[in-house]
Amino acid sequence: MSRRIAQLPSPVADQIAAGEVVERPASIVKELVENSLDAGARRIEVRIEQGGVKRIGVTDDGHGIHPGDLPLAVSRHATSKISAASDLEGVASLGFRGEALASAASVSRLTLSSRVAGEDRAWRIEVAGGVETGSGPCAHPPGTTVEVEDLFYNTPARRKFLKTERSENQAVAATLRRLALAHFDTAFEWQLGGRRVLMPAGAPEERLKAVLGEDFMRRNLVIDEQRDELTLSGWVALPTLSRRLADQQFFFVNGRAVQDKVVGQAVRQAYRDVLFHGRQPVFILYLRLPATEVDVNVHPTKHEVRFRRPREVRDFIFGRLNRALRDVRPGDRLAAGPTAGAYATQVAPAPAGALGSAPRQYGLAIDAARSGGSTLQVAETLARYRTHKTEDGQTPPLGYAIAQLHGIYILAENAEGLVIVDMHAAHERITYEKLKQSIDAQGLASQQLLAPLALNTTEAEAELAEERQAELAAMGLALDRTGLASIAVRAVPALLAKGNVEELVRDVLAEMAKLGTNRELVNRRDDLLASMACHASVRAHRSLSLAEMNALLREMERTENAEQCNHGRPTYRVQTLADLDGQFLRGQ
């Protein structure tokens, strides 16, 4: 016999609901600190004992809670941040669901103490397992303190799933760092694991250094872009500063830390051909847009959002990051050298078609190097290179070649010291960028199939192919809808004609359905161009003249993404005189 349906007791329902919000101590810390931020706090203190299991304490100097509202504050679905369903269409606060305090109170012993600014006394309320156990006046400065003790004391099964104290402390610290990075105008202080961390207000550089390290501060690009109502700001690391794990990636939407597939795909695409295989970029980015353009009511933890126009957001982020990364030239990060823009117009470009055809004034170098000239001739040639500077009196960032090492590396002298260039990797990037520019300028040629390829698809995919037919054709892919759930492939990009056409078409349609883009075609095109560039570039162990080496250096200074080859390997390294002096103990 089937069991009858019955209403769950309120404490059981509260504990079930709490499981969606309170996963671990870090979850409680996040919710409590977000409440403090919504209350206008300018200073927040967090104290953790035994990984948060024994005690979590959060104190702020916000506007406080009225004594008569304290019972409501610890009850479910009670909030001061929204009052009608229509408010969900434009939520501007970090919290709004009215679940955090009630969820924490249902699985712990919670004390809430608060004093409204201007009032002469504070009030507190105590709750254990969701049941009020006491209340009354207390001593407290303006603001609020929430103390959560004996977490999961009444749900021991949940407590068993917590990790070690060290792991829980690390999770809490990571949560606090994310929140601190989103609110530079609020001072944070936390104590956990015997360590005290203080982050003063108004010091973004210090917070960035504390969270991402000094290397990030030396090797990042500042992002500050706007288009219509979209604003993107923050910092992204140069591709040379990457990590094995995606543990230093921070993205905020209207001040809220989120994890979003649209954003992740846009960032990965921007770094696509400048990162080594399997490496992850480092970044901290802030996206601001009207609250009505993003839905934050996706999950109780509020880690996920939905954009009203995801394709527009994705293209904006990708376009701005891609441009910023591509605008980097060798020398932008060298303190002693000018930027690429300062010298690129002063250096004559090498004639098209040849790697090494050098500016006319360097003709002697070719003769001396190729004819096995005397030491004196070569010395005179090097002296000419070293004394030739740009019109502003500066040496170009990559300097001038002085030798070739084992037919693999170019050794050059610049204002900082020694520049070591992997000539194959450098020429590979130059060739790759030229191929892409040529394709973009002339369009992507298509190749007609000898016989149309018939594909069975879903009805949605067939509709998509029909709706986006013109856009796909511009990328060299000609698709016709032939039935309710079928299409015919009549032409493909010429560069990709030898690949698996069916796989290509299905991947393109899947991506367009998911993200509204056809980047899959561009990805595959670029992979092929990268392979072509690799085979077309100067090979290792080829002897180059000084003129050819210098022509390569000048090309690098004009080329986008020249610090990495298209496989993400570095193209050059700089050894400063200070580094060399230290290795040889000079001045010590």
N, C-alpha and C positions, 0 to 999 in steps of 0.2 A: 504494500500500500504506500502511495506517495505521501511524503511529509507535507504538512500544511505550511503555508507562507506566514511568517511572523515578523513583526518589527524588531530589529535589533535593539538591545538596550543602548542608551545614549553613550555610556562609557566605552562599550565595544565599538560602536560606530566611530567615536572620536579617535580611538586607537588605530582603527583601520585607516581613517582619513589621515592621521598623523604620519602614517608610513609613506605617504606621497610627498610630504614636506620635510620630515625629520628623518633623513637617511642615516646621518652620523653627526657628531658634534659640530663639524664644519658647516653642516646645513643650518643648524640653529644660529651659529655665529653670523652667517650670511644674512639670515632673516632679521636678526636683532640689529645688526649694524645698518642694514638698509632702512629699518624703521627710524633709527637715529638720524640718518641722512635726510630722510623725508621730514623729520622734525626740525630741520634747519641747524643741526649740530655743527659746531666749528671745532669741537674737540671730542674725541671718542677714545675711551680706555677699555681694553679687553683683558681679562684675566682668566687663565685656563689652568686647571689642576687635573692631573692624571689624564691627560689627553682630552679633557672635557667631560669625562664620565663622572668624576667626583663633583666638579664645579665649573660653570661657565658664568662669568660676570661681565656685563657690558654697561658702561656708564657714559652718558652724554650730557652736553649742556644745551640741549634743544629746548623747544618751547614747553615741554612737559605735558602731562595728562591731567585733566580736571578730576578731582576726587570722585565725583559722581559717575565718571566714565570708567573707572578702574574695573568694576565687574564686567562691563561690556568688553573692555579691552582683552580680557582673557576668555571670552566666549566666542564660539565659532561664527563666522560670517558677520562680524561687526567691524566696521572700519570708518574712518573719517575722510577717506580719500575718494570714494565714489558714493553716489546715492541713487543712481538709476542705471538701467541697462544701457542706455545711450552713452553713458560716461565711458563704457568699455571701448568705444570707438576712438578715443583719444586720450588714453591713460598717460599722464606725464610723470607720475610718481613711481618710485621703485616698487613699492608694495601697494596692494589694492584689494586683495582677495579676503582679507580678514581671517586668515587661517594660522599664521605663524605662531602667535602667542598661545592660542588655544591648543594647537598641536603640541607645542613644547610642554605646556602645562599638563596635558593628558598622559605624558610618559615620563614625568619628573616631579620634583618638588620645586615649585617656582614661586619666587617672591618678586613682586613688582612695586617699586617705590618711585614716587614722582612728585615734583613740585612745579607748579605753573609759575612762570616769571611774574613777579609782582605780588604773589601770594605770600603770606607770612608763615605758612607751615606746609609741610609735605604730608603725604598719605601713602599707605602701603596696603597691599592685599597679598595673601598667601594662598596658594593652590597646590594640592597634592593629587596626582592622578586625575585631574580634571574637576576635583571637588574643592570648593573654597573652604579653607580651614581657619582663616582669621583675617582681620583687617584692623586698621587703626592709624593714628597719627605717628609720624616718625621724623627724625632729623635728616634733612637732605637738601643740598643746594638746588637752585633752579636747574631743571633737567630731569632725567630719568635713569634709573638703574634697574636692570633685569638680572636676577640671579637664578640660574638653573642648576639644581643639585640632584645627585643620584639619578642620572639619566638612565632610562629604561629599567628602573628598579621594579616596576610592576609588569614589565614584559621581558622576562629573563631570556626568552628565545631571541629577541632582537639584540640583546646585549652580547650574546655569544657570537654574533656575526661582526662585531666591531673588531678592528685590527689592533695591533700593538699600540701602546701609548705613543711610541715614537712616530708611527705611521699616522695616527690621528692628529698629533701635533703638527706634522708636516702638512696635512690636509687643511688644518685651520690656518696655518701660516700662509699657505698658497691662496686661500680665500681672502685673507686680509690684504695680501699684496695686490690682488686684483682690485679690490675695493679702493685701496689707497691710490692706485694708478688712475682710477676714474674720477677722483675727487681731490685734486691738488690743493683746494682751498680749505680743506679740513685736516686738522692735525690728528694723527693716529699714534696710539701707544698700546703695545700689547706685551704681556708677560706669559710665557709658556715654556715648559721644559727647562726652567731655571734661567731663561734668557729674556732680557728686556730689550724691546725694539722701539725706537722713537722716530717718527717721521713728522717733522714740523710742517706746518701749512705753508703754501706758497713756495715750495722748493722742488720743482719738477725734476731738475737735473739730479739732485741727490736721490730722489726716489727711483729714477731710472737707473742710476748707478747701483743702488742697493738691490734692485730686483734683477736687472739684466747684465750688470757688470760693467767694468771700465772699458772693455773691448767694444761693447756696443756703443758707448758714448763716443768713441773715436771712429767708429766705422758704421755710421748710419746716415740716412737721408731724411731730411725734414719734409713732411708732406703737409701741404696747406692748399687745398683745392676746393672750388665751389662751382656748381652748375645748377642754376635755378634754385630749387629749395633743398638741394643735396649739398652737404659740406663734409669733406673728408680731411682729417688732420691727424697728426701723429708722427711717428718715426718708424722707418723700416731699415733693417740692417742691409749692408752691402752683401751681395751674394757670397763674397769670400768669408763672411761670418755666418755660417750655417750650422745646424745641429743634426744629430742622428734622430732625435725625438722632437715631436712638435710640442715641447713643454715650455717654450718661451714665445707663445703666440697669444696676444691679447687683443680682443676686438670688442668695442663698446658701441651700442646703439642708444643714443640719447642718454648716455651715462650708465647704461645697464650692460653688464658683461654677458655676452651671448655666444653661443656656438651655432653657426648657421652654415648650411651646405652651400648656399648661393655665394656667400662671402668667401668661404674656404676655397671654392672652385675658382673664383676670381683672383684671389691672391696666388694660388698655385699656378694659374695660367700666366700671371705676370712674371713669375720667376722661372717659368718652364724651361727656357733654354739657357739659363745662366747658373743653374744649380747642378752640382754633381749628383749622380744617380743615388736616389734614396735619401738625400739630405733634405732638411726642413728649414724654411726661412724663419727669421726672428723678426717680430714686428709688434708694435703697439699702435692701434689705429682707432680713431673715434669717428663714427658716422653720426651726423645729425640730420634729421629730416622731420617734417611735421608729424606729430603724434598720431594723426589720423591716417598716415601712410604706412603704419606698422602695427601689427596685432601682437601684443605681448601676452594675451590671455590664451596661450597654447598649452601650457603645462604648469602644474602647481609650483614647480621649482623656478619657473620663469627664465630658464636657461635658453629656451628656444623662442624664436619670433617668426612671424610671417610678414613678408613685405607685400604691399598691395600691388606694386609693379616690380617683381623680382628681376626681370630682364633689364630694366632701366638701372636698377641698383647695381646689378652685376657688371654691366657694361661701364658704368661710371667708375666703379672701384678698379676694375681691370685696366681701363684706359688710363686713369691717372697714375696708377702704380707702374704700369708698363712704360709710360712716358718718362716718369722720374728715373727709373732704372736705366733706360736707354740713353738718357741725357748725360749719364756719368761718363767721363772720359779719363784716360790715364792722366794723373796729375791733379785731379780734383781733390785727392786726399793727400797730396804731397805738400807739406807746409811751405817748402821753399820755392815751389814752382807756381807758375800762373795757371789759371784754369784753361781748359781746351779753347774756350771762346777767345781767350786773350792772345793765343798764339796761332790758332788754326788758320786764320786769314793771312798770316805772315809767311806760311810755309807753302811753297808751290806744290800742288798735288802731283803725284807720280803719273806719267802717261798711262792711259788705259791699256790693258792687255798684257803688261809685263810686271812681274813682281818687283823687279829691281831697277828699272830705268830711273836714274836719280836726277835731281836738279842739275842743270848744266855746270854750275860752279864746282861740282864735286867730281868732275871728269877724271882728275888726276888719280883719285882713289881707285878707280877701275883699272887704270893702266898700271899703277904700282902694285896692286894686289894680284892682278891676273898675270902680270909679266914677271912676278917674283922679284920685284924691285928691291933695291938696297934698303938696309935698315934706316939710312938717312932719309930716303924718299918716303918711306912709310911714316917715319916720325914727323916729317914735314906735313904729310897729309893729315895725320891726327891733330897736329897743331892747328891746321886750318879748320877742321871740324870744331875743335874746342873753342876757337875764337869767334866762330860764326854764331851770332845770337839773333834773336828776334828783334824787331825794331824797338821794343821797350827795354832792351838790354838784358833780357832774361834768357836762360837756357831752357829749351823745351823740357817738359816734365820727364820724358824718357831719355833725355840727353843725347849723346852721340856715341856711336859704336866704337869700341877700341879693339875688339877681338871676337873670334868665334871659338867656342869650346867644344871639341869632339864632334863638330858638325851638327850639334844639337842645340846649344845655347848661344845666344848673342850676349856679349858682355858690353855694357855701355856705361858711360860716366855722365851723371847728372849733378845738379847742384847739391843733392843730399849725399851722394856717395856712389855706390855700385848698383846698376840695374841689371838683373839677370832675366833674359827673355827666352821662353821656350818658343823657338821660331816656328815650329809646325803648328802648335796650338794657336799662336798669334795669327798666323796667316790663314788658318782654318776659320777663325772668327771673321776676319776681313772678307774672305771669300763668301762665307755664309751670308753675311749682311748684304753684300753686293748682289747675290743671287735673289734674296728676298726683295730687295729694292727693285730689281729688274722685273720680277714677277708681279709685284704690286703695281708698278708703273704701266706694264703692258697687259695686265690682266692674266687670269689663269686659263690657259688654253684647254679646250676640251677635246676629247677624242671619241668619235662615234664608234659604237660597238658594231661588229659585223652583223650581229643579230641581236635584237632587243632581249634583255634578260628579264624573264617573268618572275616576279616574287609574290608569294602569298604573305600578306601582312594582317595586322589587326585592322578593324574598321577605323579606329582612331589614327593609326599610322597612315592609312590611305588618305584620310581626310587632311592630315597634316601635309603630306606630300603635295596634295592638290592646292591647299591654301598657300603654301610657301614655295610654289613652283618657280616663280621669278627669282626669288632670293637664292634658291639652290642652283638655278641656271647661271647666275652671276659667278658662282664658285665652280662652274664647269661640270655640274651634275644635272643631267636632264632626266626628269622623272615624269611619267604620265600615269594618271590613275586609269586603270582598265576595268575595274569592278568595284563592288562594295568593299572588298577586303583584298585587293590586289593592285600591284603597280607594275609598270614596265620601265626598266632602266635602259635608256637609249644612248647616253653619253656619260663619260666620267672624266675627271681631270686627267689630262695627258700624262702628267707626272706620276699618277697613281694607277694607270691603266693596267700595269702588270701585277697589281696586288689582287687581293680577294675582294671582288666588286660587291658581292652579296654582303659580306661582313662590313664593308665600308658603308653601304647604304643603310643597313640596319643600325649601325652605331650612330650614324648621323641623325637618323630619325629619332632614335632613343634619346639622344642628347637634346635635340630640339624640343621634344616633348617634355623633358625634365626641366631644362633651363631656358628654353626659348632661344637658343643660340645654335650656330652651326660651326662652333670652334673645332669640332672633330675633323672637318675637312682641312682646316688650317693646321691642326696638329700633325696630321698625316703628311701634308705637304711639307711642313717644316722638317719633319723627321727625314724625309727623302732628300731635301735640300741640304740638311746637315751631313748626310752620308756622301752626297755629291761633293760638298765642300771639303770633306776630309780627304777624299781621293784626289781632288784637284789641287790641294795645297802642297807647298814645298815639303819634301820629305826630309827626315832626319839624315844626317851624314852628307848633306849636300853642301859643298863649299860655296860661301857667298862672299862677294867683295864688300869692302867697307861701304861703298855707295849703295849696294843692294840692302845691306843691313840697316843703314840709315833711312832708306826709303821705306823699309818695313816699319821702322819706329814711327816715322811721320804718319804712315797710314793708320797705325794703331791709335795715334792721338786724335785722329779724325773719325774713328769708327765707334759706333754704338756698342755697348757691352764688351768693350775691348779687354776688360780685366779677366774675362773667362772665355775659354773656347766654347763652342756650342754643346759640348758635353759637360760643361760646368767646371772643367779643370782650370786652375789659374794660368794665365799667360805670362805673367812676370812677377818678380819679387824685387824689393829694394833692400839693400844692405846699407844703412846709413854709416857715415864716417864714425859716428859715436859708437855704433855697434862694433865696427871693425877695430876701433881703438880699444874698446873693452876687451875684445878677444885677444889682442896682442899686448894688453896691459900697458898701453901707452899712457903716460901721465900718472902712473900709480907708483 
